[in-house]
Amino acid sequence: MDADDDPGRLLELSGSYWQACALHAGAMLDVFSPLCRAPMDAAALAARLCCDARALDMLLTALVAMGLLVSDGDAYAAAPPARAFLDKQSPRCVAHVVRHHHRIMASWAHLPEAVRTGRPLGEHMTDYGDPGAREDFLLAMDGIASAIAPRLASLVDLSGRRRFLDVGGGPGTYASHFCLANPGMTATVYDLPASREYAQAKAARLGTADRVGFVAGNYLRDPLPSGYDVAWLSQILHAEDPDGCRTVIAKAAGALRPGGLLFVHEFMLDDTRDGPLFAALFSLNMLLGTPHGQGYAEGAIRGMLEDAGVREVRRLDFTGPNGSRVLWGVVAAA
């Protein structure tokens, strides 16, 4: 049958959330970590996780079919992808990212209403004041950043740069890794007060606690500290409207000494606005989760940087998970 006459792909796409929900349930219940230690049958695992054995067995069967578990008779064990990325003891664990996705999933069911009204539906938004949601979000951001920060730090030549400002840096993953790659550098993580504990813990784990500090503040309302050689803005512009983006970029540029470097790391749309797919979908995620956020085309961000006095704007030879990109340039002398 001609692909144009076959609805199979469309129906598969429509029901793809079933697999996502099964993965989310596995991560929320943490079925994977125990099965990385030893095989268990559904009854034994249900007793450990305080679940219904019949229902858990159905979930485990689905996870086997998805290639995340393996089964031998009645016993289940973790498959290699789960061992690498869903075991809480794995240094590459992304379970917090999956848990964060689960927490925001309810809002996606209300996308038609959000598109009609142009604004998110508050009762379906994730409450980041909730400790569990905040922890999952920050640890998810740390997990994603940890996978790419060492590579980025090796790509960027910061020779002679001594002071690094991580604006909206959350757990401070980039600040610590750039310090590790540049022994003479110190860094400041600037974010809301709730991020302080995570940033300090991250620096302690990476051995940078004596070089990475934290300043609490709101980058839209409060002044940024100044006198830096490098400013790093990673995945914060998409939460703001264009005026908010211009405000943050202008403040970051103002925090730099003449000749300082300003970096923007984002999921950027192509200027033709026909992709990448993840950036386009992520923009919808911002519609659902923020009052004014959206995705921005690379050219739009480039223009904002130039309007703030950033010169020689160029794109770093880097593509991150889900197609993230980095633009950077030099703040002109006054």
Secondary structure, 3 states (H helix, E strand, C coil): CCHHHCCHHHHHHHCCHHHHHHHHHHHHHCCHHHHHHCCEEHHHHHHHHCCCHHHHHHHHHHHHHCCCEEEECCEEEECHHHHHHCCCCCCCCCHHHHHHHHHHHHHHCCHHHHHHHCCCCHHHCCCCCCHHHHHHHHHHHHHHHHHHHHHHHHHCCCCCCCEEEEECCCCCHHHHHHHHHCCCCEEEEEECHHHHHHHHHHHHHHCCCCCEEEEECCCCCCCCCCCEEEEEEECCHHHCCHHHHHHHHHHHHHCEEEEEEEEEEECEECCCCCCCHHHHHHHHHHHHHCCCCCCEEHHHHHHHHHHCCEEEEEECCCCCHHHCEEEEEEECCC
